Amino acid sequence: MKLRDSLAENNSIRLQAEVETWQEAVKIGVDLLVAADVVEPKYYQAILAGVEQFGPYFVIAPGLAMPHGRPEEGVKKTGFALVTLKTPLVFNHEENDPVDILITLAAIDANTHNEVGIMQVVNLFEDEANFDRLRACQTQQDVLDLIDRTTAAALAATEE
């Protein structure tokens, strides 16, 4: 499942969310995936348990978190949710705090997680300007258009 297709089909984009804690921010993404029947509600607790055990392992770049759990922790099918925060939050990650973009990933197996999920997000953020472009998005369609432009540019680059 491609990032763009998942976000569109699952109606799993929430922009400029206002929350007090990183846990609330993570819950928004999980709740979007629960509503789309991508994960079970227990997936949220699995992510929190992972942070307790390993620290904020899913804060992967300055301002960017990719919350996820293991496939057996409640994943029904592969999917993504995207949440931007009105106010960046501290996730207790030394190098990459504060965070205001979350891409919640649910993958049915480890290969899907690594190949599909991570690569699509890497492509989106390979151009650092896309962080600010994403923060500026006002509608779900703005986000989908940004992903489309990024995908088209990546394809054009590979054809050269």
ZAZA-353863 format. One record per residue: x, y, z of N, C-alpha, C, CB in turn; residue in three letters; residue number from 1. Coordinates in steps of 0.001 Angstrom, whole numbers, plus 500000, padded with zeros to 6 digits. Glycine has a CB too. Layout:
# ZAZA-353863
[pt [X,Y,Z],[X,Y,Z],[X,Y,Z],[X,Y,Z],"ala",NUM]
...
END
This chain:
# ZAZA-353863
[pt [500861,498810,500000],[500000,500000,500000],[500892,501234,500000],[499029,500009,501238],"met",1]
[pt [500705,502064,499024],[501477,503297,498916],[500977,504332,499925],[501396,503860,497484],"lys",2]
[pt [501889,505189,500341],[501580,506238,501313],[500380,507068,500862],[502800,507146,501525],"leu",3]
[pt [500438,507575,499648],[499370,508453,499161],[498033,507722,499106],[499722,509002,497774],"arg",4]
[pt [498045,506499,498541],[496806,505736,498408],[496191,505450,499773],[497065,504423,497661],"asp",5]
[pt [497033,505073,500721],[496538,504771,502059],[495916,506002,502710],[497668,504231,502932],"ser",6]
[pt [496602,507129,502623],[496076,508358,503240],[494733,508751,502619],[497090,509518,503086],"leu",7]
[pt [494628,508628,501298],[493396,509009,500608],[492260,508025,500915],[493638,509079,499091],"ala",8]
[pt [492537,506726,500739],[491496,505720,500925],[491005,505642,502367],[492008,504368,500491],"glu",9]
[pt [491919,505830,503310],[491567,505689,504723],[491140,506998,505369],[492730,505121,505479],"asn",10]
[pt [491159,508088,504583],[490808,509392,505134],[491592,509621,506435],[489270,509492,505387],"asn",11]
[pt [492906,509390,506363],[493727,509365,507574],[494745,510500,507635],[494444,508047,507672],"ser",12]
[pt [494268,511695,507353],[495105,512897,507476],[494423,513841,508453],[495333,513595,506078],"ile",13]
[pt [495191,514353,509397],[494686,515370,510336],[495729,516466,510418],[494387,514760,511765],"arg",14]
[pt [495342,517686,510065],[496277,518805,509994],[496073,519786,511135],[496133,519523,508669],"leu",15]
[pt [497187,520299,511620],[497196,521345,512659],[496447,520918,513925],[496576,522631,512110],"gln",16]
[pt [496660,519673,514320],[496024,519158,515539],[496584,519896,516755],[496251,517618,515679],"ala",17]
[pt [495720,520122,517716],[496132,520779,518957],[496069,519772,520089],[495240,522014,519269],"glu",18]
[pt [497239,519421,520619],[497337,518451,521708],[498351,518958,522732],[497745,517041,521170],"val",19]
[pt [498278,518377,523925],[499165,518785,525020],[500385,517882,525158],[498400,518798,526324],"glu",20]
[pt [500255,516591,524772],[501340,515636,524997],[501634,514849,523726],[500986,514678,526146],"thr",21]
[pt [502833,514276,523699],[503186,513440,522546],[502284,512213,522484],[504668,513009,522617],"trp",22]
[pt [501844,511731,523647],[500970,510560,523663],[499644,510860,522950],[500707,510108,525117],"gln",23]
[pt [499109,512065,523191],[497874,512463,522503],[498103,512554,520999],[497362,513814,523043],"glu",24]
[pt [499265,513060,520608],[499582,513184,519178],[499631,511804,518523],[500935,513921,518978],"ala",25]
[pt [500270,510850,519192],[500337,509487,518666],[498938,508885,518582],[501250,508606,519548],"val",26]
[pt [498113,509151,519581],[496755,508578,519626],[495915,509053,518443],[496055,508954,520947],"lys",27]
[pt [496080,510290,518021],[495314,510791,516867],[495590,509914,515641],[495677,512284,516564],"ile",28]
[pt [496871,509670,515369],[497226,508841,514208],[496678,507433,514320],[498731,508784,514043],"gly",29]
[pt [496813,506838,515510],[496296,505482,515703],[494772,505478,515552],[496706,504931,517098],"val",30]
[pt [494103,506467,516140],[492640,506524,516046],[492170,506628,514593],[492105,507714,516851],"asp",31]
[pt [492904,507370,513767],[492559,507443,512341],[492664,506060,511692],[493483,508450,511607],"leu",32]
[pt [493682,505303,512081],[493854,503955,511522],[492829,502979,512084],[495266,503439,511804],"leu",33]
[pt [492431,503153,513334],[491363,502322,513908],[490070,502580,513150],[491176,502615,515432],"val",34]
[pt [489750,503857,512911],[488518,504217,512201],[488496,503633,510793],[488366,505738,512135],"ala",35]
[pt [489679,503486,510182],[489780,502934,508825],[489897,501411,508830],[490979,503537,508104],"ala",36]
[pt [489819,500807,510005],[489920,499355,510164],[491276,498816,509700],[488803,498669,509391],"asp",37]
[pt [492326,499614,509926],[493691,499209,509593],[494348,498535,510800],[494528,500430,509131],"val",38]
[pt [494074,499052,511999],[494634,498486,513230],[493537,498325,514279],[495775,499380,513776],"val",39]
[pt [493832,497515,515278],[492962,497373,516444],[493338,498463,517457],[493088,495934,517079],"glu",40]
[pt [492405,498841,518330],[492703,499875,519324],[493929,499568,520183],[491514,500067,520217],"pro",41]
[pt [494250,498287,520403],[495395,497929,521250],[496738,498360,520643],[495404,496424,521491],"lys",42]
[pt [496745,498728,519374],[497980,499168,518716],[498573,500386,519421],[497714,499495,517235],"tyr",43]
[pt [497709,501255,519919],[498167,502452,520629],[498978,502067,521869],[496963,503335,521031],"tyr",44]
[pt [498449,501160,522674],[499167,500730,523880],[500483,500049,523518],[498295,499777,524716],"gln",45]
[pt [500498,499327,522407],[501728,498666,521963],[502812,499698,521638],[501449,497781,520730],"ala",46]
[pt [502423,500796,521002],[503389,501853,520683],[503917,502476,521979],[502739,502943,519776],"ile",47]
[pt [503018,502766,522914],[503456,503344,524200],[504397,502388,524935],[502232,503672,525093],"leu",48]
[pt [504084,501102,524910],[504948,500109,525563],[506326,500079,524898],[504298,498701,525512],"ala",49]
[pt [506359,500225,523592],[507634,500268,522874],[508478,501455,523300],[507396,500319,521375],"gly",50]
[pt [507845,502604,523505],[508575,503792,523949],[509101,503578,525369],[507665,505051,523890],"val",51]
[pt [508285,502964,526226],[508748,502662,527584],[509986,501786,527549],[507643,501975,528393],"glu",52]
[pt [509988,500815,526665],[511085,499860,526590],[512318,500417,525881],[510622,498616,525889],"gln",53]
[pt [512111,501119,524754],[513228,501517,523897],[513459,503020,523805],[513008,500986,522534],"phe",54]
[pt [512627,503825,524448],[512713,505267,524273],[511978,505675,522999],[514188,505728,524224],"gly",55]
[pt [512087,506942,522606],[511336,507440,521437],[511968,506982,520119],[511263,508978,521468],"pro",56]
[pt [511939,505670,519898],[512599,505025,518763],[512072,505487,517415],[512447,503542,518869],"tyr",57]
[pt [510870,506039,517404],[510260,506377,516121],[510429,507846,515734],[508801,506039,516158],"phe",58]
[pt [511186,508612,516500],[511506,509987,516104],[512732,509877,515204],[511770,510942,517367],"val",59]
[pt [512504,510030,513888],[513518,509618,512917],[514271,510767,512251],[512877,508796,511866],"ile",60]
[pt [513798,511990,512416],[514460,513148,511816],[513992,514384,512587],[514137,513272,510268],"ala",61]
[pt [514709,515487,512459],[514263,516699,513170],[512821,517052,512794],[515202,517891,512850],"pro",62]
[pt [511950,517059,513803],[510555,517419,513585],[509659,516292,513114],[510489,518501,512612],"gly",63]
[pt [510215,515094,512861],[509451,514007,512253],[509468,512740,513111],[509999,513700,510869],"leu",64]
[pt [508267,512239,513388],[508120,510972,514099],[507332,510005,513220],[507414,511176,515476],"ala",65]
[pt [507662,508728,513341],[506965,507692,512590],[506525,506593,513558],[507873,507113,511459],"met",66]
[pt [505487,506893,514364],[505039,505907,515351],[504575,504620,514686],[503913,506484,516202],"pro",67]
[pt [504993,503500,515273],[504581,502195,514760],[504858,501144,515817],[505315,501851,513434],"his",68]
[pt [504114,500060,515707],[504334,498897,516549],[504660,497707,515668],[503102,498607,517437],"gly",69]
[pt [504651,496549,516281],[504937,495326,515539],[503650,494804,514883],[505554,494247,516476],"arg",70]
[pt [503791,494073,513774],[502599,493576,513077],[501638,492805,513979],[503016,492694,511935],"pro",71]
[pt [502171,491995,514889],[501317,491170,515744],[500654,491952,516880],[502127,490045,516323],"glu",72]
[pt [500915,493245,516954],[500358,494061,518032],[499056,494759,517645],[501369,495092,518461],"glu",73]
[pt [498351,494209,516660],[497044,494739,516317],[496887,495238,514897],[496725,495820,517221],"gly",74]
[pt [497851,494939,514016],[497759,495389,512624],[496861,494434,511839],[499173,495475,511970],"val",75]
[pt [495852,495000,511174],[494963,494215,510312],[495413,494263,508858],[493526,494723,510428],"lys",76]
[pt [495904,495425,508430],[496413,495590,507075],[497377,496772,507074],[495248,495806,506047],"lys",77]
[pt [498169,496883,506027],[499140,497962,505943],[498431,499288,505679],[500176,497675,504840],"thr",78]
[pt [498883,500317,506379],[498302,501641,506177],[499099,502715,506885],[496867,501668,506658],"gly",79]
[pt [498762,503958,506562],[499432,505122,507131],[498408,506149,507604],[500385,505753,506103],"phe",80]
[pt [498809,506934,508580],[498073,508136,508967],[499093,509264,509049],[497299,507943,510340],"ala",81]
[pt [498679,510462,508689],[499563,511617,508764],[498916,512676,509643],[499869,512182,507351],"leu",82]
[pt [499670,513150,510621],[499185,514169,511546],[500219,515280,511611],[498911,513570,512965],"val",83]
[pt [499774,516525,511446],[500658,517651,511737],[500111,518344,512983],[500755,518650,510512],"thr",84]
[pt [501024,518902,513761],[500655,519556,515017],[500767,521066,514887],[501540,519058,516169],"leu",85]
[pt [499819,521749,515475],[499856,523212,515473],[501074,523698,516248],[498559,523798,516081],"lys",86]
[pt [501362,523034,517370],[502503,523382,518209],[503400,522154,518352],[502037,523901,519607],"thr",87]
[pt [504670,522266,517968],[505576,521122,518102],[505700,520673,519560],[506961,521476,517546],"pro",88]
[pt [505904,519364,519742],[505995,518783,521077],[507328,518077,521284],[504847,517808,521309],"leu",89]
[pt [507737,518006,522539],[508944,517283,522909],[508597,515808,523097],[509579,517878,524202],"val",90]
[pt [509333,514955,522416],[509168,513506,522524],[510317,512892,523331],[509095,512864,521120],"phe",91]
[pt [511155,513740,523923],[512334,513297,524680],[513355,512585,523807],[511912,512380,525806],"asn",92]
[pt [513512,513095,522597],[514546,512597,521691],[515612,513684,521605],[513959,512238,520258],"his",93]
[pt [516818,513352,522015],[517886,514344,522122],[518092,515185,520881],[519151,513669,522449],"glu",94]
[pt [518163,514536,519728],[518578,515232,518517],[517422,515813,517704],[519360,514300,517660],"glu",95]
[pt [516260,515190,517731],[515221,515520,516752],[513987,516222,517310],[514791,514288,516083],"asn",96]
[pt [513996,516565,518592],[512880,517328,519163],[512995,518784,518747],[512853,517206,520709],"asp",97]
[pt [511899,519525,518756],[510514,519070,518918],[509953,518510,517613],[509632,520220,519413],"pro",98]
[pt [508847,517779,517741],[508215,517094,516610],[506868,517739,516302],[508036,515580,516909],"val",99]
[pt [506588,517944,515019],[505264,518443,514630],[504686,517722,513418],[505340,519921,514339],"asp",100]
[pt [505379,516691,512939],[504867,515854,511847],[504955,514404,512302],[505674,516084,510506],"ile",101]
[pt [503821,513705,512264],[503791,512290,512624],[503194,511502,511473],[502983,512057,513930],"leu",102]
[pt [503890,510466,511070],[503352,509549,510076],[503256,508193,510771],[504255,509488,508763],"ile",103]
[pt [502039,507828,511141],[501822,506561,511827],[501797,505455,510790],[500505,506581,512655],"thr",104]
[pt [502574,504411,511045],[502707,503292,510121],[502159,502029,510758],[504173,503093,509706],"leu",105]
[pt [501366,501309,509999],[500943,499962,510374],[501331,499064,509208],[499381,499886,510691],"ala",106]
[pt [502119,498032,509491],[502565,497120,508429],[502254,495687,508827],[504086,497289,508149],"ala",107]
[pt [501787,494910,507855],[501389,493532,508157],[502572,492614,508388],[500547,492984,507040],"ile",108]
[pt [503766,493022,507939],[504961,492226,508203],[506190,493133,508153],[505092,491059,507177],"asp",109]
[pt [507322,492608,508620],[508538,493416,508722],[509039,493884,507358],[509627,492625,509422],"ala",110]
[pt [508897,493063,506320],[509361,493475,504991],[508570,494664,504483],[509252,492316,504000],"asn",111]
[pt [507265,494624,504643],[506426,495738,504213],[506821,496995,504966],[504931,495422,504433],"thr",112]
[pt [507015,496864,506259],[507408,497983,507115],[508681,498618,506566],[507617,497514,508582],"his",113]
[pt [509697,497801,506335],[510990,498334,505933],[510998,498849,504501],[512046,497282,506093],"asn",114]
[pt [510459,498063,503584],[510557,498415,502175],[509566,499502,501789],[510336,497192,501318],"glu",115]
[pt [508307,499242,502038],[507265,500143,501564],[507196,501396,502432],[505907,499431,501550],"val",116]
[pt [506998,501193,503709],[506770,502328,504599],[507926,503290,504656],[506477,501844,505967],"gly",117]
[pt [509074,502783,505015],[510216,503658,505223],[510629,504344,503916],[511390,502865,505802],"ile",118]
[pt [510664,503600,502814],[511128,504184,501552],[510226,505313,501068],[511214,503110,500483],"met",119]
[pt [508924,505156,501227],[508019,506206,500760],[508177,507475,501590],[506565,505722,500811],"gln",120]
[pt [508392,507313,502865],[508580,508480,503720],[509937,509131,503421],[508480,508083,505219],"val",121]
[pt [510951,508310,503197],[512273,508843,502834],[512157,509668,501555],[513310,507689,502647],"val",122]
[pt [511443,509139,500564],[511268,509883,499308],[510600,511228,499551],[510441,509064,498310],"asn",123]
[pt [509592,511242,500400],[508867,512486,500665],[509778,513528,501296],[507668,512221,501574],"leu",124]
[pt [510624,513085,502221],[511421,514045,502987],[512862,514168,502510],[511415,513659,504429],"phe",125]
[pt [513180,513533,501376],[514511,513671,500809],[514778,515147,500492],[514662,512793,499536],"glu",126]
[pt [513748,515834,500023],[513810,517275,499801],[513388,517941,501112],[512885,517726,498588],"asp",127]
[pt [514349,518525,501816],[514052,519095,503130],[512983,520179,503085],[515306,519661,503733],"glu",128]
[pt [512820,520816,501931],[511780,521845,501800],[510391,521242,501992],[511870,522532,500422],"ala",129]
[pt [510254,519924,501796],[508942,519289,501956],[508461,519295,503404],[508993,517862,501446],"asn",130]
[pt [509386,519404,504360],[508945,519541,505748],[508073,520790,505880],[510167,519615,506717],"phe",131]
[pt [508583,521918,505391],[507818,523164,505493],[506605,523165,504569],[508711,524355,505169],"asp",132]
[pt [506729,522534,503414],[505577,522440,502515],[504445,521655,503184],[505981,521769,501179],"arg",133]
[pt [504805,520580,503863],[503800,519770,504551],[503175,520561,505701],[504428,518460,505078],"leu",134]
[pt [504006,521275,506444],[503489,522099,507550],[502516,523164,507043],[504651,522771,508307],"arg",135]
[pt [502708,523606,505810],[501859,524658,505240],[500552,524118,504665],[502615,525398,504159],"ala",136]
[pt [500430,522819,504520],[499217,522241,503944],[498002,522570,504806],[499365,520718,503793],"cys",137]
[pt [496936,522986,504131],[495702,523359,504822],[494596,522317,504680],[495211,524680,504302],"gln",138]
[pt [494710,521491,503640],[493662,520502,503380],[494295,519142,503074],[492755,520958,502201],"thr",139]
[pt [493466,518114,503149],[493917,516773,502793],[494402,516764,501350],[492784,515738,502994],"gln",140]
[pt [493714,517470,500465],[494117,517499,499060],[495486,518152,498897],[493074,518246,498220],"gln",141]
[pt [495795,519181,499685],[497129,519801,499639],[498207,518758,499924],[497229,520968,500657],"asp",142]
[pt [497969,517903,500917],[498935,516856,501280],[499088,515864,500133],[498491,516119,502571],"val",143]
[pt [497969,515406,499576],[498018,514435,498481],[498724,515025,497265],[496599,513980,498100],"leu",144]
[pt [498481,516300,496973],[499147,516962,495847],[500657,517045,496077],[498566,518373,495634],"asp",145]
[pt [501068,517335,497311],[502492,517396,497639],[503145,516024,497427],[502694,517873,499101],"leu",146]
[pt [502486,514977,497880],[503023,513620,497691],[503093,513289,496200],[502149,512570,498439],"ile",147]
[pt [502067,513672,495446],[502070,513424,493996],[503252,514128,493328],[500741,513901,493363],"asp",148]
[pt [503479,515389,493672],[504597,516140,493080],[505935,515499,493439],[504572,517609,493552],"arg",149]
[pt [506071,515070,494689],[507314,514444,495150],[507548,513129,494422],[507274,514208,496672],"thr",150]
[pt [506492,512333,494272],[506597,511052,493581],[506968,511258,492118],[505282,510271,493690],"thr",151]
[pt [506339,512228,491476],[506630,512513,490069],[508086,512953,489905],[505674,513603,489525],"ala",152]
[pt [508564,513780,490823],[509959,514248,490752],[510919,513089,490959],[510223,515349,491803],"ala",153]
[pt [510608,512195,491884],[511479,511031,492135],[511522,510121,490912],[510989,510235,493371],"ala",154]
[pt [510363,509922,490271],[510315,509086,489071],[511108,509720,487933],[508862,508855,488637],"leu",155]
[pt [510964,511025,487769],[511685,511725,486711],[513198,511621,486929],[511252,513204,486654],"ala",156]
[pt [513615,511704,488181],[515039,511629,488514],[515606,510237,488193],[515257,511962,490008],"ala",157]
[pt [514823,509199,488406],[515312,507841,488135],[515363,507557,486639],[514422,506805,488830],"thr",158]
[pt [514591,508296,485848],[514562,508073,484401],[515699,508807,483693],[513220,508520,483827],"glu",159]
[pt [516317,509770,484358],[517377,510557,483720],[518660,509777,483566],[517645,511808,484512],"glu",160]
END
